[in-house]
Amino acid sequence: MWRRWIEILNIEFYWWKKDIIRRFRLDTPACISGILLLSSAIILLVILGNGAAKIFRDFVPWISGRQIGEVYWQSISFGIKAALTFMIFSGSLIAFIFFKIIGRR
């Protein structure tokens, strides 16, 4: 009985997915790049917020000695994460604009 319900739910979810993809045209290049743009923007905001919180936590109480190295490597890793995410964000923004312009022709 459970197996039958699971099969019915799998069929329903399959058609829901097809209907959503068809209704919102999620299979076009513009929508795929838009989804990538939105997700990379959210990830970039999380990384920037996390970096600002770390900087505030580390520099408000004065640090010295061993903690200086930790703060240094945290700032290096923050810079790398933020730069890579910003490059993905910028590339997906350019691709989104490009696909939107090409799609209107």
Secondary structure, DSSP 8 states (H G I E B T S, - for coil): -HHHHHHHHHHHHHHHHHHHHHHTTTTSHHHHHHHHHHHHHHHHHHHHHHHHHHHHHHHSS---THHHHHHHHHHHHHHHHHHHHHHHHHHHHHHHHHHHHHHT-
